[in-house]
Amino acid sequence: MYLVSFTDGGKSDVIKLKSELQQKFNCQLKDEHKTMLHYHINETMRYSDLFSELEALKGSNPIVEDYSVTETTLEEVFLSFAREGESQQGEAPITPV
């Protein structure tokens, strides 16, 4: 997972940044706030490659102030399983015995 913090740029700058992130990484936008994008990377890559790509992205997008990279936490794994369970329960009707 990684987090990108940026200045409150124009909407077109944010759209450009999101597009570049999608092109560089096999990632999924998990959360978005006024000056923060939170992505989950769906591929395995070396940290050195990830940081090189993020540093290049920061250099080419003046609105990017900072970024951070974290491992997926155990809590995030449990929450993911809980969401999957809820969506599966919503799809399959429960029939009384």
Backbone as a chain_set.jsonl record, in Angstrom:
{"seq": "MYLVSFTDGGKSDVIKLKSELQQKFNCQLKDEHKTMLHYHINETMRYSDLFSELEALKGSNPIVEDYSVTETTLEEVFLSFAREGESQQGEAPITPV", "coords": {"N": [[0.84, -1.169, 0.0], [0.378, 2.258, -0.581], [0.638, 5.775, 0.06], [-0.144, 8.892, -1.197], [0.5, 12.228, -0.796], [-0.618, 15.457, -1.618], [-0.523, 18.892, -2.811], [-3.224, 21.229, -2.751], [-4.098, 21.179, -5.636], [-5.293, 21.984, -8.962], [-8.24, 20.442, -10.374], [-7.666, 19.141, -12.783], [-4.942, 18.605, -12.506], [-4.957, 16.692, -10.472], [-6.404, 14.633, -11.676], [-4.616, 14.012, -13.728], [-2.446, 13.071, -12.181], [-3.611, 10.807, -10.949], [-4.103, 9.273, -13.224], [-1.482, 8.798, -14.141], [-0.508, 7.274, -12.001], [-2.089, 4.965, -12.258], [-1.161, 4.053, -14.714], [1.548, 3.475, -14.215], [1.549, 1.566, -12.188], [0.036, -1.535, -11.19], [-2.553, -0.913, -9.664], [-4.997, -0.003, -7.137], [-7.327, 2.415, -6.287], [-7.984, 3.159, -3.012], [-8.833, 5.034, -1.153], [-9.718, 8.459, -1.022], [-9.08, 11.78, -0.305], [-9.244, 15.333, 0.237], [-6.529, 16.215, -0.152], [-5.118, 13.825, -0.457], [-4.287, 10.622, -1.641], [-4.924, 7.2, -1.499], [-3.585, 4.205, -2.246], [-3.664, 0.733, -3.219], [-1.285, -1.578, -4.126], [-1.383, -4.046, -6.541], [0.511, -5.856, -7.297], [3.638, -7.59, -7.016], [6.605, -6.028, -6.238], [9.981, -4.882, -6.18], [11.191, -2.927, -3.454], [13.054, -0.945, -4.075], [12.537, -0.448, -6.792], [9.895, 0.452, -6.604], [10.169, 2.8, -5.008], [11.825, 4.277, -6.716], [10.13, 4.701, -8.917], [8.047, 6.147, -7.663], [9.464, 8.392, -6.808], [10.216, 9.499, -9.258], [7.682, 10.101, -10.204], [6.944, 12.024, -8.34], [8.774, 14.013, -9.038], [7.873, 14.727, -11.578], [5.365, 15.722, -11.163], [4.344, 18.554, -9.838], [2.442, 18.968, -7.833], [2.617, 16.908, -6.023], [3.478, 16.401, -2.77], [4.467, 14.576, -0.894], [5.047, 11.084, -0.214], [4.257, 7.821, 1.017], [5.089, 4.45, 1.888], [3.721, 1.433, 2.919], [3.475, -1.767, 4.521], [0.832, -4.141, 4.136], [-1.417, -4.244, 6.777], [-2.356, -6.488, 9.455], [-4.875, -5.876, 10.402], [-6.006, -4.621, 8.154], [-6.161, -6.814, 6.449], [-8.06, -8.43, 7.802], [-10.271, -6.679, 7.691], [-10.669, -6.618, 4.95], [-11.413, -9.292, 4.464], [-13.791, -9.275, 5.919], [-15.337, -7.445, 4.454], [-15.574, -8.861, 2.049], [-17.04, -11.057, 2.931], [-19.437, -9.807, 3.693], [-20.309, -8.862, 1.191], [-20.715, -11.25, -0.153], [-22.759, -12.374, 1.352], [-24.784, -10.634, 0.755], [-25.287, -11.265, -1.869], [-26.147, -13.961, -2.096], [-29.189, -15.456, -1.454], [-30.627, -16.183, 1.697], [-32.054, -19.086, 2.779], [-34.614, -20.24, 4.863], [-34.532, -23.09, 7.06]], "CA": [[0.0, 0.0, 0.0], [1.112, 3.503, -0.479], [-0.133, 6.969, 0.269], [0.427, 10.05, -1.878], [-0.034, 13.502, -0.326], [-0.362, 16.488, -2.618], [-1.089, 20.202, -2.526], [-4.577, 21.378, -3.276], [-3.973, 21.634, -7.014], [-6.509, 21.976, -9.754], [-8.828, 19.13, -10.638], [-6.965, 18.507, -13.905], [-3.669, 18.085, -11.987], [-5.248, 15.475, -9.712], [-6.782, 13.62, -12.668], [-3.364, 13.617, -14.379], [-1.698, 12.279, -11.215], [-4.281, 9.506, -10.821], [-3.878, 8.557, -14.473], [-0.092, 8.33, -14.151], [-0.384, 6.193, -11.026], [-2.707, 3.779, -12.845], [-0.313, 3.581, -15.811], [2.825, 2.973, -13.71], [1.379, 0.458, -11.257], [-1.216, -2.283, -11.159], [-2.996, -0.459, -8.352], [-6.413, 0.263, -6.937], [-7.562, 3.542, -5.38], [-8.744, 2.712, -1.85], [-9.39, 6.159, -0.417], [-9.33, 9.76, -1.576], [-9.515, 12.953, 0.436], [-8.932, 16.566, -0.475], [-5.12, 16.277, -0.565], [-4.51, 12.536, -0.198], [-4.733, 9.451, -2.388], [-4.442, 5.982, -0.843], [-3.644, 3.127, -3.234], [-3.16, -0.61, -2.931], [-0.597, -2.119, -5.297], [-1.802, -5.43, -6.738], [1.613, -6.637, -7.851], [4.831, -7.654, -6.187], [7.751, -5.354, -6.842], [11.05, -4.55, -5.236], [11.049, -1.591, -2.872], [13.9, 0.009, -4.801], [11.803, -0.071, -8.008], [8.726, 1.229, -6.196], [10.6, 4.134, -4.607], [12.316, 4.973, -7.911], [8.948, 5.137, -9.685], [7.351, 7.197, -6.914], [10.306, 9.592, -6.829], [10.067, 10.067, -10.605], [6.332, 10.661, -10.244], [6.997, 13.256, -7.547], [9.513, 15.002, -9.814], [7.119, 15.171, -12.763], [4.082, 16.299, -10.731], [4.655, 19.516, -8.774], [1.467, 18.971, -6.737], [2.948, 15.848, -5.065], [4.319, 16.868, -1.674], [5.09, 13.486, -0.168], [4.426, 9.771, -0.374], [4.742, 6.829, 1.974], [4.834, 3.065, 1.506], [3.566, 0.591, 4.096], [3.011, -3.134, 4.33], [-0.555, -4.355, 4.513], [-1.484, -4.653, 8.178], [-3.259, -7.583, 9.77], [-6.213, -5.277, 10.496], [-6.498, -4.424, 6.788], [-6.504, -8.14, 5.935], [-9.325, -8.812, 8.417], [-11.324, -5.829, 7.142], [-10.899, -7.077, 3.584], [-12.21, -10.522, 4.566], [-15.125, -8.912, 6.393], [-16.049, -6.847, 3.318], [-15.892, -9.941, 1.116], [-18.113, -11.834, 3.536], [-20.663, -9.023, 3.601], [-20.775, -8.814, -0.196], [-21.207, -12.581, -0.501], [-24.04, -12.564, 2.012], [-25.753, -9.829, 0.031], [-25.565, -11.87, -3.178], [-26.824, -15.243, -1.982], [-30.322, -15.396, -0.537], [-30.615, -17.16, 2.781], [-33.353, -19.771, 2.85], [-34.811, -20.872, 6.174], [-34.617, -24.557, 7.049]], "C": [[0.886, 1.234, 0.0], [0.16, 4.67, -0.438], [0.587, 8.109, -0.428], [-0.269, 11.288, -1.346], [0.318, 14.566, -1.345], [-0.984, 17.801, -2.192], [-2.469, 20.271, -3.154], [-4.489, 22.003, -4.669], [-5.318, 21.638, -7.713], [-6.986, 20.559, -10.024], [-8.096, 18.404, -11.768], [-5.622, 17.935, -13.463], [-3.876, 16.773, -11.241], [-5.625, 14.341, -10.666], [-5.535, 13.102, -13.382], [-2.539, 12.711, -13.462], [-2.303, 10.879, -11.075], [-4.066, 8.653, -12.069], [-2.459, 7.993, -14.531], [0.131, 7.19, -13.164], [-0.95, 4.889, -11.589], [-1.841, 3.195, -13.96], [0.97, 2.928, -15.29], [2.676, 1.702, -12.889], [0.066, -0.262, -11.519], [-1.8, -2.006, -9.778], [-4.483, -0.136, -8.347], [-6.548, 1.395, -5.929], [-8.464, 3.075, -4.249], [-9.455, 3.85, -1.149], [-8.885, 7.45, -1.037], [-9.931, 10.851, -0.714], [-9.044, 14.183, -0.329], [-7.49, 16.618, -0.975], [-4.398, 14.95, -0.329], [-5.149, 11.464, -1.073], [-4.124, 8.227, -1.723], [-4.672, 4.82, -1.799], [-3.161, 1.817, -2.649], [-2.539, -1.137, -4.214], [-0.915, -3.606, -5.39], [-0.706, -6.3, -7.337], [2.778, -6.622, -6.874], [5.963, -6.959, -6.924], [8.763, -5.026, -5.759], [10.844, -3.129, -4.731], [11.871, -0.564, -3.631], [13.205, 0.476, -6.081], [10.607, 0.811, -7.672], [9.12, 2.653, -5.828], [11.146, 4.929, -5.793], [11.157, 5.525, -8.724], [8.219, 6.271, -8.976], [8.154, 8.492, -6.886], [10.227, 10.281, -8.188], [8.703, 10.735, -10.748], [6.275, 11.984, -9.483], [7.705, 14.363, -8.323], [8.731, 15.552, -10.989], [5.765, 15.79, -12.425], [4.317, 17.254, -9.569], [3.644, 19.535, -7.629], [1.781, 17.904, -5.683], [3.91, 16.402, -4.025], [5.112, 15.726, -1.056], [4.397, 12.18, -0.542], [4.987, 8.861, 0.708], [4.333, 5.451, 1.491], [4.761, 2.252, 2.784], [3.164, -0.813, 3.679], [1.528, -3.186, 4.686], [-0.582, -4.867, 5.948], [-2.455, -5.816, 8.352], [-4.702, -7.066, 9.864], [-6.816, -5.084, 9.103], [-6.891, -5.747, 6.144], [-7.855, -8.576, 6.484], [-10.487, -7.981, 7.86], [-11.673, -6.233, 5.711], [-11.747, -8.344, 3.575], [-13.637, -10.209, 4.997], [-15.951, -8.304, 5.265], [-16.461, -7.907, 2.312], [-17.049, -10.784, 1.638], [-19.445, -11.121, 3.453], [-21.2, -9.005, 2.178], [-21.31, -10.169, -0.635], [-22.544, -12.851, 0.145], [-25.131, -11.786, 1.308], [-26.157, -10.447, -1.279], [-26.415, -13.134, -3.072], [-27.991, -15.135, -1.014], [-30.226, -16.507, 0.499], [-32.001, -17.778, 2.875], [-33.487, -20.438, 4.2], [-34.957, -22.378, 6.034], [-35.912, -25.023, 7.633]], "O": [[2.001, 1.227, 0.523], [-0.993, 4.562, -0.856], [1.796, 8.274, -0.266], [-1.492, 11.395, -1.429], [1.428, 14.579, -1.877], [-1.859, 17.835, -1.327], [-2.821, 19.445, -3.997], [-4.766, 23.188, -4.856], [-6.349, 21.331, -7.114], [-6.222, 19.6, -9.912], [-7.926, 17.186, -11.714], [-5.195, 16.899, -13.975], [-3.07, 15.851, -11.362], [-5.199, 13.203, -10.469], [-5.404, 11.901, -13.616], [-1.995, 11.702, -13.911], [-1.579, 9.884, -11.084], [-3.869, 7.442, -11.969], [-2.26, 6.844, -14.925], [0.87, 6.249, -13.453], [-0.353, 3.827, -11.414], [-1.792, 1.977, -14.133], [1.432, 1.937, -15.856], [3.568, 0.854, -12.887], [-0.895, 0.331, -12.01], [-1.572, -2.765, -8.837], [-5.128, -0.016, -9.389], [-5.96, 1.348, -4.848], [-9.589, 2.64, -4.495], [-10.547, 3.67, -0.611], [-7.755, 7.518, -1.519], [-11.128, 10.852, -0.427], [-8.503, 14.065, -1.429], [-7.251, 17.025, -2.112], [-3.203, 14.94, -0.035], [-6.369, 11.403, -1.227], [-2.932, 8.217, -1.416], [-5.813, 4.489, -2.124], [-2.36, 1.788, -1.715], [-3.181, -1.146, -5.265], [-0.734, -4.343, -4.42], [-0.993, -7.387, -7.837], [2.879, -5.745, -6.016], [6.245, -7.26, -8.084], [8.429, -4.912, -4.58], [10.391, -2.248, -5.462], [11.429, 0.571, -3.812], [13.269, 1.657, -6.424], [10.334, 1.793, -8.363], [8.488, 3.609, -6.277], [10.946, 6.141, -5.861], [11.19, 6.673, -9.168], [7.816, 7.245, -9.611], [7.575, 9.577, -6.936], [10.176, 11.509, -8.26], [8.588, 11.806, -11.344], [5.64, 12.941, -9.926], [7.288, 15.52, -8.275], [8.9, 16.713, -11.36], [5.092, 16.324, -13.306], [4.472, 16.812, -8.431], [3.946, 20.062, -6.558], [1.27, 17.98, -4.565], [5.019, 16.823, -4.353], [6.288, 15.885, -0.73], [3.305, 12.178, -1.111], [6.065, 9.11, 1.246], [3.347, 5.303, 0.77], [5.636, 2.363, 3.642], [2.583, -1.015, 2.613], [1.039, -2.358, 5.454], [0.136, -5.804, 6.296], [-3.28, -6.082, 7.478], [-5.637, -7.751, 9.448], [-8.0, -5.352, 8.894], [-7.851, -5.799, 5.375], [-8.709, -9.04, 5.729], [-11.561, -8.518, 7.59], [-12.838, -6.193, 5.315], [-12.682, -8.467, 2.785], [-14.585, -10.811, 4.495], [-17.135, -8.61, 5.131], [-17.569, -7.862, 1.778], [-17.932, -11.177, 0.876], [-20.471, -11.743, 3.178], [-22.408, -9.119, 1.97], [-22.263, -10.232, -1.412], [-23.394, -13.502, -0.463], [-26.279, -12.226, 1.264], [-27.258, -10.19, -1.767], [-27.313, -13.344, -3.888], [-27.796, -14.757, 0.141], [-29.797, -17.623, 0.202], [-32.998, -17.073, 3.03], [-32.571, -21.131, 4.642], [-35.443, -22.877, 5.019], [-36.159, -26.227, 7.706]]}, "num_chains": 1, "name": "protein.A"}
